[in-house]
Amino acid sequence: MKKIIFATNNQHKVEEIKSIVGDYFTIVSLREAGIDIDIPEPHATLEENASEKSKVIYELTGEDCFSEDTGLEVDALNGEPGVKSARYAGEGRNFDDNVTKLLAALEDSKNRSARFKTVISLLLNGQEHLFEGVCYGTIFDVPKGEKGFGYDPVFVPAGSTKTFAEMELEEKNKFSHRKKATTQLIDFLSLHGKSSSIKRNL
């Protein structure tokens, strides 16, 4: 079974993507690979940040790897927090503070529409392939649920009345942006490139 390094220190993301990938291939987290670095996310787009992370690990190890970057884009906030989602309330990456700031920013807004967007950057034999998944929904006015992470307690995906934080992982994966992008990654690896990825040579 093929092994691919997942360039992230976020154990929540590792668990989610492992639940999606199943037996298609083996994911090796940075911790499992013995890599202890914090990869910067300095760019203005999710695509650039995802590419940065996969490139750093590929250059460090020379092994096939992938990364992802995810942002919450809120219509009433002109797409914010977007690429700054993890650090919306400051560099501490505190999920509760991020949610509190988001709800305060939307306090007087009737427009609660939003979307999660995930971009995966796969580096396979030195060539990059990008995959994107989007989940549309709305922002609930108070946090609900104890599961998930990040903005999950206030995001209700279209087609559901629950927040992501109220769902078991199997149910969340029926809607998830991360599931959609990861499925494209699986299809690409399974079908030897017969998927609609964007290719860029390093």
C-alpha angles and dihedrals in degrees: 000000000000117000121211128182114235107214100219140101091202106107091191089062092046091054093047095049093043088055089053098043095049110163098344092097139335120264117211114197121214089253091052090048090053093244115142108182135119107227113214122238100202101148135102097234137050090234093057093046093049090049091049093054097047092045093052092053094042091052091046097048108017087224132122110269145158138207137188138208123197132192137182111227115197117195097211089053094051092253098316140175084028114134089007094056096118092049100032094127095035142301094298093085091223109171095201093051091049092053092046091052092047094051091047091052090052096042095111097032125105091189105086099162117133143151138213115224126194126189120192121199114200120191109198119172089342095306123111125225122184126207127186134200127184130191118191123207146117138277114247117220096237132027115264129185137025102235131087124025143251113023094348094112092063103032118094111187119223109268095033138079093207130085116238088251090061093055132086111237093257091057093044090054090062088069106019126131088209091054091051093052093043092051088057089051091051092048091050094051092043097048098040097244101326093131134094100262128145111243125211127170117222 
